Amino acid sequence: MRADALRNRRILLDAAAAVLADKGLNVPVSYIAQQAGLGKATVFRRFPTKESLIAAVIEDQLGKLADLGETLASAGDPAGALRDLLTAGTRLIAENRGLCEAMYASLGDAAIAAILRRLVDTTRTLLAKAQQAGAIRGDVTAEDLLLLQRGIAQTSAPLQAASPGLWRRYLDLAWDGLRPEDAGELSGEAPVFPGSGPAPARRPATQPA
């Protein structure tokens, strides 16, 4: 892809991400093109449908999150690294009006499924290190954490305008629940995302992995 085409694609993805965060999924492509400073025809040459543009935005955003997780994997503080990733992921969903709904509605998209598998693997790596350090309860999985982020985002979303950053309060509560001290047994089996492989064997809550 030529340099100018790459530049326009980057401008378009950034503009689309900002518009989806602010306006949600119902915004027309013409508005996204206007915000990007590009013609509508240019957008449709790059992405033939609105759905393909949204999928590209999701892939791009989750890719950045997976990149962060892979960088954090070498951090000296396993629990701090995991919390940094959870914070970044929860902020991404909580402060983006369209991303949460679009991401889970688009799991059938091959590219999104692939990047989600990468994010699950990255989260597993950070989680395992934090569990081995005895900082996180042993019966939690990466899938648990990714779904927990969405739950926090959905809980705080209705009050986002009146209480910006409310998601941080519930992330603090969730983080306390992830600690192994006095942890009770979780009900049911851990969830498994399509294509992400089997869930780890069930582990005790109060013992490191």
N, C-alpha and C positions, 0 to 999 in steps of 0.2 A: 504494500500500500504506500502511495506517495506521501511525502511529508505533509503537504497541505491537506490531503485527505485524512491523515492521522490527526492533524490538528483540529480539523472540523469535527471529526468523530469525538475527540476529547471535549471540545466545547459543547457539542450536542448532549453528550452523556451527563456532563456536569450541570447543564441547564435543565435537562429532564429530571435529574435527581432533585434539584432544588424545587422545581415546580411540583413534582409529585409529593415532596415533603410538605409543601405549603398548601396545595390545592386538592390533593388526592388524585384518584384514578380517573375521574370524569373530565379532567381538563382536555380540551381538544389539541390535536397535534399542531395545529396552526399557532396556538398560543406558545407551545414549547419552542417551535421554530422561531417565533418572534423574540422570545427571551434569549435564544441562542444567537440571534442576529443572522439567521440563515433563512433561505427560502423554503417554503413547504415542500417544493419539488426536490430540493437537496436532501431533506430529511427522508422522503420516501424512496429516493435512490439508494440511500444507505440502509433504511429499514422499511420494507414494503408494507408493513402493518404497524398499527399502534402497539399491538401485543408484542411484536418482535422488538420494538424499541424499549418497552417496559422490561421485557426479559433481559435485554442487554444491560439496562440500568441495574437490575437486581444482581446479575452476574458480576458486574463491575464493583458494586458496593460490597457484596459478600467476598469477592476476591481480595479487596483491600483489608477486610476483616481477617481473612485467612492469612494474608501476608503479615499482619500484625501478630497473629498468634504464633507464626513460625519464627518471627523475630524474638518474641517473648520466651520461646522455648529454651533459649540459652541464658535466661536471667538467673541470677544467683538466689532469688527469693521465689520459690515455687508458688507459694500461696499468693504473694503479691502479683506475680505474673498472671495467674489465673484470674484474680480479681480485676486486673487491668483489662483482660480480654472480655470478661463479663460486663464490665462497665462500658467498654466501647460498643459491644454488641447491643446492650440494652438501650444505650443512648441512640444508636442508629435506628432502632425500631421505634422507640418511644417518641422521638422527635421527627419522625418521617410518617406523615399521615397516610401515604399510599403504600409504603414499602411492606409493612407487615401483612396487609391483606393480599397484596400482589404476590409476595414471596411464597406464601403457603398455597395460593391458588394456582401457582405455576410450577408445582413440583414435578409435573409430567414433562416439562421441558428438559431435554437431555443436558443442555449446558448448565442449567440451574441445578439439576440433580447432581451433576459432576462437581460443581463448586461447593454444594452443600456437603457432599461426601468428604471433600477436602477439609471443610470447616469442622466437620465431626471428628475427623482424624486429628486435626490440630488441637481441638479442644480435649480429645482423649489424652493426647501427649501431656498437655499442661495439667490436666486433672490427675493423671497417674503420678506425676511428680509431686503434686501437692498432697496426694493421699500417702505416698511413700514417706513423705516428710512428717506425716501424722497431723497435718493441718486441716484436712478435709475428711469427712466421714467416708468410710470405705464402700458404702452401698449405693453411692450416687454415680450416674453415668453421664457421658457427654450429652446424650440425647435429653436426659433430664434437664441439664443446664440450658440447652438451647430452647427447650419448651418453656422453661421457667422465665427466660428473658422475655419471650412473647407474652406470657401471662402478666408480667410486671408492666410491660408496655401497654397492654390493653386495659389494665386496671387504672393506670394513671392518665391515659389518653383523654377521657372526658373532662378532666380538670386541668389539662395542659395550659390553657389560656390563663386561667385564674391562679394556678399554682405551677409555674414553670419549674421543671426539674423535679417534680414530685416523684418521678420514677426512682430517684436516688434513695429516697426514704424506704421504699419497698425493696430495693436492692440490698440496703443495709439489713433489713429484717430477714431477707432470704439468705444473706451471707451468714448471719448468726445461725440459721437453721442448717447450714452446711458444715458447721463445726462438729467434731466428733464427741465433744464433751456432753455427757448425759443424753446422747442421741437415742431415740427410740427406733424400733424397727419400722421400715417403710412398708406400706400396704401394696400388694400387687407386684407384678413383674415390671422391670424397666422397659420403656418403649423402644422400638426399633424403627428407624427410618427406612423407607424403601431403598434398597440398593446399598445400604451402609454396612451390611454384614451383621452377623449375630451380636447380640448384646453380651457384654462380659458376664462371666458366671457370677451368681449372686454372692455378695460378700457381707460380712458383718459390718454394722454401722460404726462400731467403736474401735475397729482395728485397722491399721494402715493396710493398703493393698499389698 
